[in-house]
Amino acid sequence: MNSSFQRLIESGRTAVAPSVLAADFSRLEDELAAVEAAGADYLHLDVMDGHFVPNITFGPMIVKSIRKLSRLPLITHLMISDPAKYAEEFVKAGSDLISFHAEAAGPGQGEVLERIHSLDCRAGIAINPDTPLSLVEPFLGEIDLLLVMSVFPGFGGQKFIAEAMGKARRASDLRAEKGHRFVIEVDGGINAATAAAAREAGAQILVAGTAVFGTDDYAGAIRAIRG
């Protein structure tokens, strides 16, 4: 496992991954440097195709540029219809871990995981708020990260869906029972007020967009989310 994820598991601390989608892209280099200096642990990159989700963001070219601008590990979240087809481009662009949606892969989740791992990249599965954990349970022993969405993907700034934390809690219990080694990431509506519920449910990586980039104090925002 990538050393940063291994250390996260062993330390028991909560990591914060600012969502770059909420940054000011007209001054992206400054924004990335600022969140790194403020204590961010990872960068979370939301890739949307306008098909799987009703929005379009950016592709491998932007990920490649971000890789050149930051030393932080890049977690690339593919909200696209055919993750296996495009995984290699995002690995070549510099992603340290690629997560894809169980809803997009359907019964082919195992094949997508195998494809990403074959590219010498860490792999994660994401599930929407209304997707049962049972859909991904057969693959929990194969993943490096489970991304529990606490909003429906497509747009930032949505309200945190607290009910989704039941899946994070169950995943944490299963991990302990089975001896799995994946980390749990929660994404959607995370701020200083909602982060506590995610942490209590077992989240180890919290994704925050406007709760970080929308403030005047990135370091203070990250500390508050970390708890």
C-alpha positions in Angstrom: 0.0 0.0 0.0 1.2 3.5 -0.7 3.1 4.7 2.4 0.9 7.7 3.0 -2.2 5.6 3.2 -0.4 3.0 5.4 0.8 5.7 7.8 -2.8 7.1 7.9 -4.1 3.7 9.0 -1.4 3.2 11.6 -1.6 6.7 13.0 -5.4 6.8 13.6 -5.5 10.5 12.7 -8.0 12.1 10.4 -6.7 13.5 7.1 -8.1 16.4 5.1 -8.3 16.4 1.3 -9.3 19.7 -0.1 -11.4 19.4 -3.3 -9.5 21.3 -6.0 -12.8 21.8 -7.9 -13.6 24.6 -5.3 -10.3 26.4 -5.8 -9.8 29.6 -7.9 -8.5 28.1 -11.1 -7.3 31.6 -12.3 -4.6 31.3 -9.6 -4.4 27.6 -9.2 -0.7 27.4 -8.3 -1.2 29.8 -5.4 -4.2 28.0 -4.2 -2.5 24.6 -4.2 0.5 26.0 -2.4 -1.7 27.6 0.2 -3.6 24.5 1.1 -0.4 22.5 1.3 1.1 25.1 3.6 -2.2 25.1 5.6 -1.7 21.4 6.4 -3.7 19.5 3.8 -2.8 15.8 3.6 -4.1 15.0 0.1 -5.7 16.8 -2.9 -9.1 15.4 -4.1 -9.7 15.7 -7.8 -13.3 15.4 -9.0 -13.5 14.2 -12.6 -17.0 14.4 -14.1 -18.0 13.5 -17.7 -21.5 15.0 -18.1 -22.9 11.5 -18.6 -22.6 9.6 -15.3 -23.2 12.9 -13.5 -24.9 16.0 -14.8 -21.7 18.2 -14.9 -18.4 18.4 -16.7 -15.2 19.3 -14.9 -11.7 18.4 -16.1 -9.6 15.5 -17.5 -6.1 14.2 -17.5 -4.4 17.3 -18.8 -5.5 19.3 -15.7 -4.5 16.4 -13.4 -1.1 16.5 -15.0 -0.8 20.2 -14.4 -1.8 19.8 -10.8 0.8 17.0 -10.4 3.5 19.5 -11.4 2.3 22.1 -9.0 1.9 20.1 -5.8 3.8 17.4 -3.8 0.6 16.2 -2.1 -0.8 12.8 -3.0 -3.5 13.0 -5.6 -6.8 11.1 -5.1 -8.6 11.2 -8.4 -12.3 10.6 -8.1 -13.7 9.4 -11.4 -17.4 10.2 -11.8 -17.5 8.8 -15.3 -19.3 6.1 -17.1 -16.3 4.0 -18.3 -13.6 4.2 -15.6 -11.6 1.2 -17.0 -11.3 2.9 -20.4 -9.7 6.1 -19.0 -7.9 4.9 -16.0 -4.5 4.7 -17.7 -4.6 8.3 -18.7 -5.2 9.5 -15.2 -2.4 7.2 -13.9 0.0 8.7 -16.4 -1.1 12.2 -15.4 0.1 11.5 -11.9 -2.7 10.2 -9.8 -1.7 8.3 -6.7 -5.1 6.7 -6.2 -8.1 6.4 -8.5 -11.6 5.8 -7.2 -14.5 4.9 -9.5 -18.2 4.5 -8.8 -19.7 1.1 -8.2 -22.9 2.4 -9.9 -20.9 3.0 -13.1 -19.0 -0.3 -13.1 -21.9 -2.5 -12.0 -20.8 -6.2 -12.0 -17.5 -5.2 -13.5 -16.1 -3.7 -10.4 -13.5 -6.4 -10.0 -12.2 -5.9 -13.5 -11.9 -2.1 -13.0 -9.9 -2.7 -9.8 -7.7 -5.2 -11.5 -7.1 -2.7 -14.4 -6.1 0.2 -12.0 -3.9 -2.1 -9.9 -2.2 -3.4 -13.1 -1.1 0.2 -13.8 0.7 0.2 -10.4 -1.8 2.6 -8.9 -4.0 2.4 -5.8 -7.7 1.8 -6.4 -10.8 2.8 -4.6 -14.6 2.3 -5.0 -17.1 5.1 -4.4 -20.8 4.6 -3.5 -23.6 7.1 -3.7 -25.8 7.9 -0.7 -28.6 5.6 -1.9 -26.3 2.7 -2.9 -26.2 -0.1 -0.4 -22.8 -1.2 1.0 -23.7 -4.7 -0.1 -22.9 -3.8 -3.7 -19.3 -3.4 -2.9 -18.8 -5.8 0.0 -17.3 -8.6 -2.2 -14.5 -6.2 -3.2 -13.6 -4.7 0.2 -10.6 -7.0 0.5 -9.2 -5.7 -2.9 -9.6 -1.9 -2.5 -7.2 0.6 -1.0 -10.0 3.2 -0.3 -13.8 3.2 0.1 -15.3 6.6 -0.8 -18.7 7.1 0.9 -20.5 9.9 -0.8 -22.5 12.1 1.6 -24.1 14.0 -1.2 -25.2 13.0 -4.7 -22.3 13.6 -7.0 -22.3 16.3 -9.7 -22.2 19.6 -7.9 -20.4 21.2 -4.9 -21.9 23.0 -2.0 -24.7 20.4 -1.3 -26.1 19.6 2.2 -24.5 16.7 4.1 -26.6 13.6 4.1 -26.1 12.2 7.6 -27.8 8.9 6.9 -24.9 7.9 4.6 -22.7 7.6 7.7 -24.4 4.3 8.6 -22.5 2.8 5.6 -19.2 4.2 6.7 -19.8 2.8 10.2 -20.7 -0.6 8.8 -17.6 -0.6 6.5 -15.4 0.2 9.5 -16.9 -2.7 11.4 -16.4 -5.1 8.4 -12.8 -3.9 8.0 -12.1 -4.8 11.6 -13.9 -8.2 11.4 -12.2 -9.2 8.1 -8.8 -7.7 8.6 -9.1 -5.5 5.5 -6.7 -2.6 5.0 -8.7 0.0 3.1 -9.1 3.6 4.3 -12.6 5.3 4.4 -13.0 8.6 2.7 -16.2 10.7 3.1 -17.0 13.4 0.5 -19.9 15.8 0.4 -21.1 18.6 2.6 -18.1 18.3 4.9 -17.4 21.3 7.1 -16.5 22.0 10.7 -20.0 21.1 11.9 -20.5 17.9 9.9 -17.0 16.5 10.1 -17.6 15.2 13.6 -20.3 12.8 12.4 -18.0 11.5 9.6 -15.1 11.0 12.0 -17.3 9.2 14.5 -18.5 6.9 11.7 -14.9 5.9 11.0 -13.9 8.3 8.2 -10.1 8.7 7.9 -10.1 11.1 5.0 -12.5 14.0 4.8 -13.0 15.8 1.5 -13.8 19.5 1.8 -14.3 22.0 -1.0 -15.9 25.3 -0.2 -15.4 24.7 3.5 -11.7 25.2 2.8 -11.3 27.3 -0.4 -14.3 29.4 0.5 -12.7 30.7 3.6 -10.1 33.3 4.4 -8.2 30.9 6.7 -7.3 27.6 5.1 -5.3 26.4 8.0 -8.1 27.2 10.5 -10.6 25.4 8.3 -8.5 22.3 7.9 -7.8 22.2 11.7 -11.6 22.5 12.4 -12.5 19.7 9.9 -9.7 17.4 11.3 -11.0 17.9 14.8 
